[in-house]
Amino acid sequence: MEKNDLDLIAQWEDRDPELKRYLEEHREFERVLDELNKRPYLTAQETMERKRLQKLKLAGRDKIEQILAKYRGKEKVQ
């Protein structure tokens, strides 16, 4: 993420419950994916779960970007 995005997140995370929820989910998906990626071999079930988590993480990232875009627009107006 860019520094500007990280600044926006720091500014709004505690004030926007939706943003906070998506960030927490994103971090949890990242943690689980990191654990799965450390394994030398994944079962078929684990592979499917990994793909599912990647899709959820990406969808959450899109929502985070939408929320940040809203705040970027507010910055330009002020």
C-alpha positions in Angstrom: 0.0 0.0 0.0 1.1 3.5 -0.6 2.0 5.8 2.2 -1.1 8.0 1.6 -3.3 4.9 1.9 -1.6 3.9 5.1 -2.1 7.4 6.5 -5.8 7.3 5.6 -6.2 3.9 7.2 -4.5 5.2 10.4 -6.8 8.2 10.4 -10.1 6.4 9.7 -9.7 2.8 11.0 -11.0 3.6 14.5 -13.7 6.0 13.2 -15.2 3.8 10.5 -16.5 0.4 11.7 -16.9 -1.0 8.2 -13.3 -0.1 7.3 -12.1 -1.6 10.6 -14.0 -4.9 9.9 -12.6 -5.3 6.4 -9.0 -4.5 7.6 -9.3 -7.1 10.4 -10.7 -9.7 8.0 -7.9 -8.9 5.5 -5.2 -9.3 8.2 -6.7 -12.6 9.3 -6.9 -14.0 5.8 -3.3 -12.9 5.3 -2.2 -14.7 8.5 -4.0 -18.0 7.5 -2.7 -17.8 3.9 0.9 -17.3 5.2 0.5 -20.4 7.3 -0.8 -22.4 4.4 2.0 -21.1 2.1 4.6 -22.2 4.5 3.6 -25.9 4.2 5.5 -27.9 1.7 2.4 -29.8 0.6 -1.3 -29.0 0.7 -4.1 -31.5 0.6 -6.9 -31.0 -2.0 -9.1 -29.6 0.8 -6.4 -27.2 1.9 -5.8 -26.1 -1.7 -9.4 -25.3 -2.1 -9.5 -23.4 1.2 -6.4 -21.4 0.1 -8.1 -20.4 -3.1 -11.3 -19.5 -1.3 -9.3 -17.3 1.2 -7.4 -15.6 -1.6 -10.7 -14.7 -3.3 -12.2 -13.4 0.0 -9.0 -11.4 0.7 -9.1 -9.8 -2.8 -12.8 -9.0 -2.4 -12.1 -7.4 0.9 -9.2 -5.4 -0.6 -11.6 -4.1 -3.2 -14.0 -2.9 -0.5 -11.1 -1.3 1.4 -10.1 0.5 -1.7 -13.7 1.7 -2.2 -13.9 3.1 1.3 -10.5 4.8 1.0 -11.6 6.3 -2.3 -14.4 8.0 -0.5 -12.0 9.5 2.0 -9.6 10.5 -0.7 -12.5 12.5 -2.2 -13.1 14.2 1.1 -9.4 15.2 1.3 -9.5 16.9 -2.1 -12.7 18.8 -1.2 -11.2 20.3 2.0 
